Amino acid sequence: MKEAEIRRLLAANLLCVFTIVLTAVVPAFFWDGFTILGTHLAWLCICSVCVSTLNIILHLVLKPNLTPKRSSFAHKISRFLKCCIYFFMSCILFHAIIVLYGAPLIESVTETFLFAVLLSTFTTLQCLCMLGPNIQAWIRVFSKNGAMSIWESSLQITTICSILGAWFGAFPIPLDWDRPWQVWPISCSLGATFGYMAGLIIAPLWIHWNRKQLTYKSR
Amino acid sequence: MQRWPVLLFLAWVCFLFFAGIGLFMSGFLLTRIELASSSSCSDPFVPPSWERQSLPPGSCWAPQRFSKAVLVIIDALRFEFAHFNPAKASPRPYENKLSFLHHLVTSQPRHARLYRFRADPPTATMQRIKGLTTGSLPTFIDVGSNFATYAIQEDNLLAQLVQNGRRVIFMGDDTWEGLFPKKFFRSYFFPSFNVKDLHTVDDGILQHLYPTVDSGEWDMLIAHFLGVDHCGHKHGPDHAEMAKKLTQMNEMLRSLVEHLGNDTLLLVAGDHGMTETGDHGGDSEKEVNAALFVYSKTPLFGTGPPEEPEAVAQVNLVPTVALLLGVPIPYSNIGEVMAELFSGDGDAVSAALQQLLVYHINAKQVDRFLHSYSLVAQDLPAEQLQHLQDLFSGAVEEHAQLLAQVQRPTLVPPELESRLGSLIGRFQLYLREARAVCTQSWARFHPLRMVGGCTLIAASCLLCYMASELATASDSFYRSCLLYPLLWGLVVAVLLGLAHAFTQNGLDLLLVSSWAAAASQLGFFWHWWGWHPKRARLVGSQPPLANVSLRQRLQAWLQLAFPMGILLFRCGAMFSDSFVVAEARVAPFLLASLVMLLIGKLHWDGRLTVPEGPKQQLLGFSSYRREIWYLLCLVAMLLVCVRLSSFFHQCREEIPQCRPSLFLSPLASLRNTRAKNLFYLLCVALLAGLVCAVRSWLRHYGNLNSSDPLVLFVRWGFPLVVLCIACYWAVASSADDSLGKLQELVQVAVVAFPWAVYGLASVGLLLLLCNPMTVFAKDTRESAGSIVTPYLGVPSSEVDFLHVIPQIYKRMQESQKSCLERGGCRATVAAYGLGSVYSAALVIALTLLGFLLMLLHSERLSLAFLLLFLEAFVLLHIHTRARGLAGDAEPFSVPWYAVISWLLAASQFFYSTGHQPIFPAIHWNAAFVGFHLDHSTNLLPAVLVGANTFASHILFAVSCPLLLLWPFVCEMPSSQRKKPKKEPREELQEVEEHMMEMRLRESPEKFSIALLQLGLKYLFVLGTQLLACVCAAMILRRHLMVWKVFAPKFLFESLGFVVSSICLLLGISLVMRVDCAVSTWFSQLQLR
């Protein structure tokens, strides 16, 4: 059972990684002059949209969190609206935090905001898919021994890796190498993406290695 | 409480660090070796084949071309100032102002020429004067002695002129007086240091210039104008004042040329340029690009001027002027003659022969210098010297051959000309390569001393860490970790002293102290090895226990990893020049990350949620504790503070697109009166707000109730200080010219108000030292006092009854209440503010220091200081809350993250008070707050400028003990305002709930150890940063950016370390002083 779940997790995560790689490669066939560095904003949009659609589809297909109770249609709609509001709020919050960390306040607002959207896609959207608009559950998952399934462990790892990647992405900005990827926010968004991808790959492996120690207690 | 051992321990650790810094510095920042020899007229430099008799009388080495010379130095005359471009439609204030120079160049192309004059860094005036007279390159360390100009020992142009009987007259900048004492025939010195004074020096020179020129009693006249430089410092180049100043210079040159005779050479030179902000000192293009203008009434040049002005090195002026005036070239000169000035008005061949002669003399002189230098010092690489020697001998040989051929007219002019040209080229090549070799290798290091200094600092860091881990109050700790190491050090110092006394060598204090430091460190580690009880227990045979402790140790290491990781990143950033340049953004980034990580870690450990799990699930947030909101608000406030503080940054030249903050310039430079008034009001309001905040804080904790002098000072002295600062700002920021007759009054006021602030602040600090108790004791033991205030006569009116009856009622109410509360009217002593007596003293001291430091900065930086206080306050609260939530077992030890965040905030505000670790960014103006004229000593301005530069280091280091005290102060729930802490007499032990800082007094041993640990942790973090800087400077000493980035950073960091450690000691000793006072207070209370 556990092995099968881990395999499913691995497949899903590899699909995610594959999608991100595709977002970097495929648009160049349809759109002349598309590169990640050159048309970074376009790539940010494409990547966010693709990753979020894929995540939603995976969530609908795999249904990792088994909610036994059937809910009404109105309830679903309200849940969906709540999710949208939460996502938007998280974008704003990320934007504010990024600015407080030293990003320019007025110039390149679009870049900063799209970067915030990307970060939200990698972190908040995952939580929303997995846990729903239930802050209670979020708090539980992001504390020690809080994960209750391998999906939640994976969520922990990918979120932390994405944020760490974005944080490390800020490091090359001051260097005087004059590379195109040192421009704000390219290094940070690339860092977040690489962190996310690394998290996606690390999570199943880590769970596999630690499957003896990981005992998920049910609620 | 053990006070002295703690202070002694910290002082000893500081000494260890200082010894390391000193040792490293002596190996890293070396001066060039100055040769004492000097050239003389009889040196055999004239080629033997040349007719010696052709030398006219009064000439040495080469025929004299001019009998007189006027050297006009216009300080900071950038090339753009002197260059005239008639095509420019709308010139900026500093452009096209020296039109007379352009007029001369166009109307008399063979008499006048303009050059780009390339100054060597460092572009500070004193170094440039040295370069302009000795013809050599001053090294980096000379920059530090900008305040104290000392006499030039090397052979120089002025010495040669005087030696050969010329009369030198000087007028202008009094820096020259220190550099050339008693060299001048006549001199008119004017004070140079007050950069706000644009006119004293220039007007003084103009008063004497023309009469002196007309009198004719001189051979060399030097006039050093400072107005342009001061104008740059005060207003920047792009200002109407600069246009006025340059126009004045233009008029001066015009009338000076009218007064000159035919036998006089006129040189107009800038000693360095200036940046866009009017500063100088570095090596950016705008700073090194000065102007040189040469003119004489007899034709100088063989040909007309080239299209684009030629660039000449600044040292080239020395041999040129020396040979033109017919005196020997100074011994240590490495400049190259400007040959076109020697061409005269003959034909091409004779001009070339003339040039060849001066090149030959010049090359011989440089060769002699290199030879004698290589005998004294080995720092010039031997193979390069050999190469230079080959070049030189080849050129000299060919020169001799050529001269022999010239004697016999066998060569036809065109061939001769080409051979002469190639020979001149060879001499030029030799001279330029020689200069390049010297420039390259005059940064000579002592690797052994550098490694030694590095090791000392690293060992001191390790010592700090270990001592902070194992400090206990026991006597054996002090004995084995303080007394014995000190004895070791003393023994070694005495032994070394004796050895020196026997061998009669000069005693090198630095070496002795570093050996002593090393010995005492060895002693510490040796005794630690023997004393460490854990080791003994570990060896003692219980493997499971060892295992457990191993795991615990691993966990402890992981706990450490989070703050230490941030520290590691900070240290790593010192090794990259880009990160050092961008440190103003790195420190806030790391601080924000540290605090966010702290919150994240608390959350991860489940400290933020209510432990018993979710009860109500209606709202998602319900399972959080209520304090979490407070904590999150604090973190948000901290982040906002950190972000806002970046609006006060100064710029470095390495980031060209950076614009310095508007808040850095003084209010006087604002032209918009309304904005000026608004800013002024804002700054004064902020000051008043700070005083109000401090007073309300003190009142909240009951420290404002007593009638001690100190409390009275806080009540009345603080507003007075603010008033004085406000008046000073008002006077200083008013426009210079608008006051007219009041000018003299203003001059007095500008000096008087700062002195009033200095006086008041020192009175406050003295009061604080004399009696730091801000406690108001109400003794209710003898409650038999009269109930009613005594009144005279019978109550005649209703008013008297109104006065009396409420008092009786109140009294009854009070006594009943206290009876109810205590269950019996027992006598107590109520002490208001005893619970925060330590912090109150520190807060008062910090406020006073803050006022002093704000006075030294420009007005609008008080905003940054307010942010500093706010951020420190927020950090303390976050620290307190986080400790409360984490539920630390040891309330007496300050966690590492708090110390590291404190130091990160300190370095963040170093940048946010408008500083950068480079020399041009030093706020020299601070030396003139309260001093109108020149200083008599160098100590006072150095202290003022140092206090200005390290303001945030000072404030954060003094306030460091607050990290320990604050959690105790905040123990009181905020709902119980102004509730006095009842200090029970020995028989009444019932009230225990609000002990606050008295908990510290309860266990004095723990308190002293806590202070020691805090000090050691602070020194450890400071020392680690310093170690990173030192290692960076050592490893990257051949890096391109070493003199521009790493060496200044190292200097600033080590100075900052010295200032911080001294202030840390002061802060801790202030706490000890308060502790003394509290002890005496208690003993008096018991006696009563």
Interface residues (C-beta under 8 A of the other chain):
Chain A: I97 V99 L100 Y101 G102 N134 I135 Q136 I139 F142 S143 K144 G146 W167 A170 P174 L175 D176
Chain B: S576 D577 S578 F579 V581 A582 R585 V586 P588 F589 A592 S593 H603 W604 D605 G606 T609 P614 Q617 G620 F621 S623 Y624 L639 V640 V642 R643 S646 E654
